[in-house]
Amino acid sequence: MTAMMLDDSEASDAELIGRARGGDRGAFGKLVERHYGFVYRAAYRWCGRKADAEDIAQDVCVRLGRAIRDYQGNGAFTTWLYAMTLNASRDMMRKRARDTAKADAYGAYASIAGEVPADDPADALWTAVRLLPDKQRDAVLLV
C-alpha cells in the first residue's frame, strides 16, 4: 500500500487521468487533491466569496468525476479543468440570479453578505474585475 501511495504522488497527471478513466478511485482522488487549490483559486477570483468558491470547487470535483472519461487529452488538463471551473462559476451565478429574482418577485429581501477584508488591496482589484462584463472578466482571469 505504501508503494502505491508513492506511485500516486510521483505519477504524472496523464498517468493519473488514464488510471482514473479506468475506474481507479485512488488515482482520481490524487488528481483531485493535486488540483483542488487551482480550482478553488480560480473560483474565488471569479466569485469573490470563500463559501461560494468552496461550493464551486466541490461542484467541479463532482463534475470531474462524471467527465473524466470524456477528457481527450488534446490540451493541457489544467486548461480543461479551468474551463470546467468557469462553467461551474457561471452556473452558480445564474442560479443565484434566478433565486434572487424569485425572492424579489415574492417581495422578500434577498441580500448576500460580502467578504472583503479592508486591508488587502488585491481584493479591491478582484472586486473591480468581477464588475466587468463576462467576456472581459474571463479574459482578465485567464491572464
PyMOL commands that set and color helices and strands:
alter all, ss='L'
color gray80, all
select helices_A, chain A and resi 2-10+13-21+25-47+50-70+77-105+121-130+134-142
alter helices_A, ss='H'
color red, helices_A
deselect
rebuild
show_as cartoon
